[in-house]
């Protein structure tokens, strides 16, 4: 999900080219805000999904396999053309609605959810910054939820206190 950004949802995904995919290293080369080039690590299952999509893409959309070709295509007048930002946004909303109890998500919300889950799993703010392209820890800190962590610790202490109190009886 690091491919999505807030201001122009789906823009990075619509501009993704075959040359940007590195299946050996399981990475995707992205262009961030301000034209900054970066590399994002991608999970092996996600890279496998992209490989499978590319097989379908060749048949269904008659997409070129040249390095300069776009990854995500649609057919227009018997030819392949890159998906638009709006088309990508519509697809994200459609499929998140199908998998999330009839609630759709925007690409930005999906990206934010990815960031939040990454932070919860890793606890590594620098990894989060790298994956999402943040240069400021203040911005990256928006993906942490210290209040929730405090509540979990407090609940644990209350449980321990209750257990200790019962053992005294």
C-alpha positions as CSV (number, residue, x, y, z in Angstrom):
1,X,0.0,0.0,0.0
2,X,2.9,2.4,0.1
3,X,2.0,3.2,-3.5
4,X,-0.9,5.3,-2.5
5,X,-0.7,8.9,-1.3
6,X,-3.1,11.4,0.1
7,X,-3.4,14.1,-2.4
8,X,-3.8,12.2,-5.6
9,X,-5.1,8.7,-4.7
10,X,-3.9,6.0,-7.1
11,X,-1.5,8.3,-9.1
12,X,1.5,6.2,-8.3
13,X,-0.2,3.0,-9.1
14,X,-1.5,4.3,-12.4
15,X,2.1,5.3,-13.4
16,X,3.7,2.0,-12.4
17,X,5.7,0.5,-15.2
18,X,7.0,-3.0,-15.7
19,X,10.6,-1.7,-15.3
20,X,9.6,-0.7,-11.7
21,X,9.0,-4.3,-10.6
22,X,11.9,-6.3,-9.2
23,X,10.7,-9.8,-8.6
24,X,14.1,-11.1,-7.5
25,X,14.5,-8.6,-4.7
26,X,10.8,-8.4,-4.1
27,X,10.8,-4.6,-4.4
28,X,9.0,-2.0,-6.4
29,X,10.6,1.3,-7.5
30,X,8.3,4.2,-6.9
31,X,8.4,7.9,-7.6
32,X,7.4,9.9,-4.4
33,X,6.3,13.5,-3.9
34,X,8.7,15.9,-5.4
35,X,10.0,13.4,-7.9
36,X,12.0,11.5,-5.3
37,X,12.9,8.0,-6.5
38,X,12.6,5.3,-3.9
39,X,12.4,1.5,-3.5
40,X,9.6,-0.2,-1.4
41,X,9.9,-3.8,-0.1
42,X,6.9,-5.9,-1.0
43,X,5.7,-9.2,0.6
44,X,6.5,-12.3,-1.4
45,X,2.8,-13.2,-1.7
46,X,2.0,-9.8,-3.1
47,X,4.8,-10.1,-5.7
48,X,3.3,-13.5,-6.6
49,X,-0.1,-11.8,-7.1
50,X,1.5,-9.3,-9.4
51,X,3.1,-12.1,-11.4
52,X,-0.3,-13.9,-11.8
53,X,-1.9,-10.6,-12.8
54,X,0.7,-10.0,-15.5
55,X,-0.1,-13.4,-17.0
56,X,-3.8,-12.4,-17.2
57,X,-2.9,-8.8,-18.3
58,X,-1.2,-10.1,-21.5
59,X,-4.2,-12.1,-22.6
60,X,-7.1,-9.9,-21.4
61,X,-5.7,-6.5,-22.1
62,X,-3.2,-7.4,-24.8
63,X,-0.6,-5.5,-22.8
64,X,3.0,-5.1,-24.0
65,X,5.7,-6.8,-22.0
66,X,8.2,-4.0,-22.8
67,X,10.0,-2.4,-19.9
68,X,8.3,0.9,-20.7
69,X,4.8,-0.6,-20.5
70,X,2.4,0.2,-17.7
71,X,1.5,-2.5,-15.2
72,X,-2.2,-1.8,-14.7
73,X,-4.2,-1.6,-17.9
74,X,-7.7,-1.4,-19.4
75,X,-8.9,-2.0,-22.9
76,X,-10.1,0.9,-25.1
77,X,-11.0,0.3,-28.7
78,X,-9.1,-3.0,-28.9
79,X,-6.0,-1.5,-27.5
80,X,-4.4,-1.3,-24.0
81,X,-4.3,1.9,-22.1
82,X,-3.2,2.6,-18.5
83,X,-5.8,2.7,-15.8
84,X,-6.7,6.2,-14.8
85,X,-6.5,7.5,-11.2
86,X,-10.3,7.5,-10.9
87,X,-10.5,3.9,-12.2
88,X,-8.0,2.8,-9.6
89,X,-9.9,4.6,-6.8
90,X,-13.1,3.0,-8.0
91,X,-11.5,-0.5,-8.0
92,X,-10.1,0.0,-4.5
93,X,-13.5,1.1,-3.2
94,X,-15.2,-1.8,-5.0
95,X,-13.0,-4.5,-3.6
96,X,-12.6,-3.2,-0.1
97,X,-16.4,-3.0,0.1
98,X,-16.6,-6.6,-1.0
99,X,-14.2,-7.7,1.7
100,X,-15.0,-5.3,4.5
101,X,-18.6,-5.8,5.5
102,X,-20.0,-3.5,2.8
103,X,-17.7,-0.6,3.8
104,X,-15.6,0.8,1.1
105,X,-12.2,2.5,1.6
106,X,-10.4,5.1,-0.4
107,X,-6.8,4.5,-1.5
108,X,-5.7,6.9,1.1
109,X,-7.6,5.1,3.9
110,X,-6.2,1.8,2.6
111,X,-2.7,3.3,2.8
112,X,-3.3,4.6,6.3
113,X,-4.6,1.2,7.4
114,X,-1.4,-0.4,6.0
115,X,0.7,2.0,7.9
116,X,-1.2,1.5,11.1
117,X,-0.9,-2.3,10.8
118,X,2.8,-2.1,9.9
119,X,3.4,0.0,13.0
120,X,1.4,-2.3,15.2
121,X,3.3,-5.4,13.9
122,X,6.8,-4.0,13.8
123,X,6.8,-1.1,16.3
124,X,9.5,0.3,14.0
125,X,8.8,4.0,13.1
126,X,11.9,4.1,10.8
127,X,10.6,1.1,8.8
128,X,7.2,2.9,8.6
129,X,8.9,6.1,7.4
130,X,10.7,4.1,4.7
131,X,7.7,2.2,3.5
132,X,5.4,5.2,3.3
133,X,8.1,7.7,2.2
134,X,7.8,10.0,5.2
135,X,10.8,12.2,6.1
136,X,9.4,13.4,9.4
137,X,8.9,11.3,12.5
138,X,6.0,13.7,13.4
139,X,4.1,12.6,10.3
140,X,4.9,8.9,10.8
141,X,3.8,9.2,14.5
142,X,0.2,9.6,13.2
143,X,0.2,5.9,12.6
144,X,0.9,5.1,16.2
145,X,-1.8,5.0,18.9
146,X,-0.2,5.6,22.2
147,X,-3.6,6.0,23.9
148,X,-4.5,2.4,22.9
149,X,-1.2,1.1,24.2
150,X,-1.7,2.9,27.5
151,X,-5.2,1.4,27.8
152,X,-3.8,-2.1,27.1
153,X,-1.1,-1.8,29.7
154,X,-3.6,-0.4,32.2
155,X,-6.0,-3.2,31.6
156,X,-3.2,-5.8,32.0
157,X,-2.2,-4.2,35.4
158,X,-5.8,-4.2,36.6
159,X,-6.1,-7.8,35.7
160,X,-2.8,-8.6,37.6
161,X,-4.1,-6.6,40.5
162,X,-7.4,-8.5,40.5
163,X,-5.6,-11.8,40.4
164,X,-3.3,-10.8,43.3
165,X,-6.3,-9.6,45.3
166,X,-8.1,-12.9,44.8
167,X,-5.0,-14.9,45.8
168,X,-4.9,-13.0,49.1
169,X,-8.4,-14.2,50.1
